[in-house]
Amino acid sequence: MSTYPGLARTPEPPYYAVIFTSRRTPGEAGYDAMAARMVELGSKQEGFLGIESARGTDGTGITVSYWRDETSIQAWKRDTEHQKAQRGGQQAWYADYTVRVAKVERAYGKE
């Protein structure tokens, strides 16, 4: 299983989580470079708070990105490079996927 290093350090709620669950198609076909670029680009977007991601050996993955508000999420969705990556995902990299947007109202952990 691969993961991004560490857990996202988010502020006190409320904030939003975009949960992207996917199943990859076989082969790499430029996916790793695209995924790294989306993390780099997304992390520079206004309202971005953090990201966590893991993918199992069976190709099933979950990426959760955290955002200050819905306006920030919509701006990221409209980013032209992100839209290009989405098309690549639909056409080549993902056998299936689901996107869910949730408002985080409580958060707690070990700390």
SEVEXRO-989652 format. One record per atom (N, C-alpha, C): residue in three letters; x, y, z. Coordinates in pm, whole numbers, padded with zeros to 5 digits, always signed. Layout:
# SEVEXRO-989652
ALAXYZ
...
END
This chain:
# SEVEXRO-989652
MET+00085-00118+00000
MET+00000+00000+00000
MET+00089+00123+00000
SER+00059+00219-00087
SER+00136+00343-00089
SER+00056+00453-00020
THR+00127+00548+00040
THR+00060+00659+00107
THR+00142+00786+00088
TYR+00076+00900+00107
TYR+00148+01026+00117
TYR+00202+01033+00259
PRO+00315+01096+00279
PRO+00374+01097+00413
PRO+00287+01172+00512
GLY+00266+01111+00625
GLY+00200+01177+00736
GLY+00051+01198+00721
LEU-00008+01244+00828
LEU-00149+01278+00831
LEU-00163+01428+00814
ALA-00269+01469+00749
ALA-00294+01612+00729
ALA-00322+01677+00865
ARG-00264+01790+00885
ARG-00288+01868+01007
ARG-00386+01979+00972
THR-00510+01957+01008
THR-00617+02050+00972
THR-00650+02141+01091
PRO-00714+02255+01062
PRO-00753+02345+01170
PRO-00877+02291+01242
GLU-00919+02364+01341
GLU-01044+02329+01409
GLU-01159+02334+01308
PRO-01253+02239+01313
PRO-01369+02244+01224
PRO-01454+02367+01254
PRO-01539+02405+01162
PRO-01575+02330+01041
PRO-01482+02357+00923
TYR-01471+02258+00837
TYR-01404+02267+00709
TYR-01461+02154+00624
TYR-01412+02136+00503
TYR-01469+02038+00412
TYR-01367+01932+00372
ALA-01417+01814+00343
ALA-01335+01703+00294
ALA-01391+01658+00160
VAL-01303+01644+00061
VAL-01340+01584-00067
VAL-01279+01444-00066
ILE-01365+01344-00072
ILE-01323+01205-00061
ILE-01332+01143-00200
PHE-01217+01107-00254
PHE-01207+01050-00388
PHE-01168+00903-00373
THR-01262+00814-00402
THR-01239+00671-00394
THR-01231+00620-00538
SER-01129+00539-00567
SER-01109+00496-00706
SER-01056+00354-00713
ARG-01070+00297-00831
ARG-01008+00170-00864
ARG-00931+00191-00992
ARG-00800+00172-00988
ARG-00712+00196-01102
ARG-00726+00089-01209
THR-00695+00129-01330
THR-00680+00035-01440
THR-00536-00019-01433
PRO-00507-00132-01499
PRO-00370-00184-01498
PRO-00274-00088-01570
GLY-00148-00088-01526
GLY-00045-00008-01592
GLY-00032+00129-01532
GLU+00083+00191-01555
GLU+00114+00322-01498
GLU+00070+00435-01591
ALA+00112+00429-01717
ALA+00069+00522-01823
ALA+00071+00669-01781
GLY+00174+00711-01705
GLY+00185+00851-01667
GLY+00108+00889-01543
TYR+00045+00793-01478
TYR-00039+00823-01362
TYR+00040+00883-01246
ASP+00153+00821-01212
ASP+00229+00868-01095
ASP+00272+01014-01108
ALA+00317+01052-01226
ALA+00358+01191-01248
ALA+00238+01285-01237
MET+00124+01243-01293
MET+00004+01325-01285
MET-00041+01340-01140
ALA-00042+01231-01065
ALA-00087+01237-00926
ALA+00003+01329-00844
ALA+00133+01319-00864
ALA+00226+01407-00793
ALA+00203+01553-00831
ARG+00178+01579-00958
ARG+00153+01716-01003
ARG+00023+01770-00943
MET-00080+01688-00932
MET-00206+01735-00874
MET-00190+01768-00727
VAL-00110+01692-00653
VAL-00084+01725-00513
VAL-00008+01857-00505
GLU+00093+01873-00589
GLU+00171+01998-00592
GLU+00082+02118-00626
LEU+00005+02105-00731
LEU-00081+02214-00776
LEU-00195+02241-00677
GLY-00260+02137-00632
GLY-00372+02152-00539
GLY-00330+02218-00409
SER-00211+02183-00361
SER-00165+02238-00234
SER-00138+02388-00241
LYS-00130+02443-00361
LYS-00109+02587-00378
LYS-00240+02664-00394
GLN-00352+02591-00399
GLN-00481+02656-00419
GLN-00527+02726-00292
GLU-00592+02839-00309
GLU-00652+02912-00198
GLU-00751+02821-00127
GLY-00739+02810+00005
GLY-00834+02731+00083
GLY-00794+02586+00104
PHE-00684+02541+00043
PHE-00637+02403+00061
PHE-00581+02387+00203
LEU-00620+02278+00270
LEU-00576+02256+00408
LEU-00487+02133+00424
GLY-00496+02037+00333
GLY-00414+01917+00346
GLY-00469+01803+00263
ILE-00392+01691+00261
ILE-00433+01576+00182
ILE-00379+01449+00248
GLU-00456+01342+00236
GLU-00416+01209+00280
GLU-00457+01112+00171
SER-00370+01014+00143
SER-00402+00922+00034
SER-00338+00787+00059
ALA-00407+00683+00018
ALA-00355+00547+00026
ALA-00411+00466-00089
ARG-00331+00371-00139
ARG-00377+00283-00245
ARG-00330+00142-00214
GLY-00423+00048-00221
GLY-00392-00092-00195
GLY-00332-00159-00318
THR-00277-00277-00297
THR-00216-00352-00407
THR-00319-00395-00511
ASP-00446-00396-00474
ASP-00553-00432-00569
ASP-00596-00316-00657
GLY-00534-00197-00638
GLY-00567-00080-00720
GLY-00674+00010-00662
THR-00732-00029-00549
THR-00834+00055-00484
THR-00765+00160-00399
GLY-00806+00284-00417
GLY-00744+00393-00343
GLY-00845+00491-00287
ILE-00803+00561-00184
ILE-00883+00668-00125
ILE-00792+00788-00104
THR-00833+00902-00158
THR-00762+01027-00134
THR-00863+01124-00075
VAL-00825+01184+00037
VAL-00910+01284+00102
VAL-00833+01415+00102
SER-00891+01515+00037
SER-00833+01649+00043
SER-00923+01735+00130
TYR-00860+01824+00205
TYR-00933+01908+00301
TYR-00928+02053+00254
TRP-01044+02120+00268
TRP-01061+02255+00215
TRP-01132+02344+00316
ARG-01099+02471+00313
ARG-01159+02569+00402
ARG-01310+02582+00381
ASP-01353+02583+00252
ASP-01494+02607+00223
ASP-01529+02553+00084
GLU-01656+02555+00053
GLU-01702+02503-00076
GLU-01654+02589-00193
THR-01635+02717-00172
THR-01584+02805-00278
THR-01445+02758-00321
SER-01361+02721-00226
SER-01227+02671-00256
SER-01234+02541-00336
ILE-01325+02454-00299
ILE-01343+02327-00370
ILE-01385+02352-00514
GLN-01478+02441-00534
GLN-01525+02472-00669
GLN-01414+02534-00754
ALA-01333+02620-00694
ALA-01222+02680-00769
ALA-01123+02571-00813
TRP-01094+02476-00727
TRP-01004+02365-00762
TRP-01066+02280-00872
LYS-01194+02256-00863
LYS-01262+02177-00966
LYS-01254+02244-01103
ARG-01252+02378-01106
ARG-01247+02453-01231
ARG-01105+02475-01285
ASP-01002+02441-01206
ASP-00864+02460-01251
ASP-00843+02380-01380
THR-00788+02444-01483
THR-00777+02379-01614
THR-00683+02259-01614
GLU-00573+02266-01539
GLU-00482+02150-01534
GLU-00548+02033-01458
HIS-00623+02067-01355
HIS-00697+01965-01281
HIS-00804+01900-01370
GLN-00872+01981-01449
GLN-00973+01927-01542
GLN-00909+01832-01644
LYS-00790+01866-01691
LYS-00719+01779-01784
LYS-00686+01645-01717
ALA-00642+01649-01593
ALA-00613+01526-01518
ALA-00741+01444-01496
GLN-00852+01513-01471
GLN-00980+01443-01454
GLN-01017+01368-01581
ARG-00999+01431-01695
ARG-01028+01364-01822
ARG-00938+01242-01842
GLY-00811+01256-01807
GLY-00719+01143-01815
GLY-00764+01028-01727
GLY-00811+01063-01609
GLY-00862+00961-01517
GLY-00983+00890-01573
GLN-01075+00965-01629
GLN-01197+00906-01686
GLN-01166+00818-01806
GLN-01068+00859-01887
GLN-01038+00788-02011
GLN-00938+00675-01995
ALA-00847+00684-01898
ALA-00737+00587-01896
ALA-00704+00528-01759
TRP-00704+00608-01653
TRP-00645+00564-01528
TRP-00741+00497-01431
TYR-00870+00525-01440
TYR-00964+00472-01341
TYR-01067+00381-01406
ALA-01080+00260-01350
ALA-01186+00170-01392
ALA-01318+00215-01330
ASP-01310+00278-01213
ASP-01429+00326-01143
ASP-01384+00432-01042
TYR-01471+00524-01011
TYR-01440+00623-00907
TYR-01567+00688-00856
THR-01556+00744-00736
THR-01664+00819-00673
THR-01603+00938-00601
VAL-01671+01053-00610
VAL-01629+01173-00537
VAL-01741+01208-00439
ARG-01701+01230-00316
ARG-01797+01271-00212
ARG-01743+01397-00146
VAL-01830+01492-00118
VAL-01792+01615-00049
VAL-01867+01618+00083
ALA-01793+01635+00192
ALA-01854+01631+00325
ALA-01806+01750+00408
LYS-01892+01798+00493
LYS-01854+01903+00588
LYS-01807+01835+00716
VAL-01686+01868+00758
VAL-01631+01814+00882
VAL-01675+01904+00996
GLU-01748+01847+01090
GLU-01797+01924+01203
GLU-01724+01894+01332
ARG-01664+01775+01341
ARG-01585+01737+01456
ARG-01462+01662+01408
ALA-01351+01681+01477
ALA-01228+01609+01445
ALA-01149+01592+01574
TYR-01096+01474+01594
TYR-01013+01449+01712
TYR-00918+01335+01680
GLY-00813+01322+01758
GLY-00715+01217+01733
GLY-00631+01192+01855
LYS-00517+01134+01834
LYS-00428+01092+01942
LYS-00372+01208+02021
GLU-00349+01319+01955
GLU-00284+01433+02021
GLU-00360+01485+02138
END
